[in-house]
């Protein structure tokens, strides 16, 4: 119980942050034609901001199952790497079905906090995940309910806030790293090409997101490779 309460305390700040971000997602989902309970179910069952944003854009065009699959695999693949990394530091009790169930809660922020807790137990991780999951779900609920009564002009204005969240995530590390700035510029350039150039703009949105992410990532890895410690020591 002690580990659960400690995890709960660590997760409260993340939950409060998710509350405001998912509020905007709820408004955006309603503006796309989803009902409030559909928006809430999406947040309850996926818990991925970028994945949900891309997902609802694809879902408004029925039948694009391949597009949905490719975009979600590309966007959420990083969670697999986070899980593998985290599995090297958690408690030995963290095994079997516990890993399967608690792996659902992996997000960028939860991973960052959990990776600092050496030997994290399943109870600690569960406590850490509760507040973010509840905050994300409640924020979506409030946003979707309010979105049903707000005028379209205000709803469209509030929908921009979720893009502000992504800028807040990207800008701080970009200010400290030239390679990150270059990769961001490559991504923005490719996105503009796929959005404005004839024929290319007919590519489904989910596929274009994947194309931008893969090309920019591979370009960054080729131009700015990161050497591991072993290679640095040999040099």
C-alpha positions, 0 to 999 in steps of 0.5 A, spaced: 500 500 500 505 504 501 508 503 494 501 505 491 500 511 495 507 513 493 506 512 486 499 516 486 503 522 489 508 522 483 502 521 478 498 527 481 502 533 477 501 528 471 494 527 471 493 535 472 497 536 466 493 531 462 486 534 465 487 541 461 490 537 455 485 532 454 479 537 455 482 540 448 481 533 445 474 532 447 472 539 444 476 537 438 472 530 438 466 533 438 467 538 433 469 532 428 462 529 429 463 524 435 458 524 441 461 525 448 461 518 450 465 516 444 470 521 445 471 519 453 471 511 450 477 513 446 481 516 451 479 511 456 481 505 451 487 508 448 491 514 452 495 517 447 494 524 445 498 524 438 495 517 436 488 520 438 488 526 435 491 522 428 486 517 429 479 521 429 482 525 423 482 518 420 476 516 423 471 521 420 473 518 413 470 511 414 473 505 411 481 507 411 483 502 416 490 501 412 491 508 414 489 508 421 493 502 422 500 505 419 499 511 422 497 508 429 503 504 429 508 509 427 506 514 432 505 509 438 511 505 436 515 509 441 511 506 447 514 499 445 521 502 446 519 505 452 517 499 455 523 495 453 527 500 456 523 500 463 523 493 463 530 493 465 529 497 471 523 495 474 522 490 480 523 482 479 515 482 481 514 486 475 512 480 470 507 476 467 500 478 466 502 485 470 507 487 464 501 486 459 496 490 463 500 495 466 504 496 459 497 500 457 499 506 461 505 507 458 506 515 456 512 519 455 511 523 462 509 516 466 515 513 463 520 519 465 517 518 472 517 511 472 524 510 469 527 514 475 524 510 480 529 504 480 526 497 482 519 500 481 514 495 483 507 493 480 503 497 485 508 503 485 507 503 477 499 502 478 499 508 483 503 512 478 498 511 472 491 512 476 491 520 476 494 521 469 488 516 466 483 519 471 485 526 469 485 524 461 479 521 461 475 527 466 478 532 461 476 529 455 469 528 458 469 535 460 471 538 454 466 534 450 460 536 454 462 543 454 463 542 446 456 541 445 454 547 447 459 552 445 459 556 439 463 554 433 467 560 433 469 558 440 470 551 439 475 552 433 479 557 437 480 552 443 482 546 438 488 550 437 490 549 444 492 541 443 497 544 437 500 548 443 501 542 447 506 539 442 509 546 441 511 546 448 514 539 448 518 540 442 521 547 443 524 547 449 529 541 447 530 544 440 532 551 443 538 546 446 539 542 440 541 544 433 540 537 430 533 537 433 531 544 430 533 541 423 529 535 424 523 539 426 524 543 420 525 537 415 518 534 418 515 541 417 517 542 410 515 535 408 508 536 411 507 542 407 509 538 401 504 533 402 499 538 404 499 543 398 502 539 392 497 537 387 496 529 387 501 528 394 495 532 398 491 526 396 495 522 400 490 520 406 492 524 412 494 518 417 499 516 411 502 523 410 503 523 418 507 516 418 511 519 411 513 525 415 515 522 421 519 516 418 523 520 413 525 526 418 527 520 423 531 517 418 534 523 416 536 525 423 539 518 425 543 519 418 546 526 419 546 526 427 548 519 429 549 518 437 554 514 439 554 509 444 558 509 450 562 503 448 564 507 441 566 513 445 571 509 450 574 505 444 575 512 440 
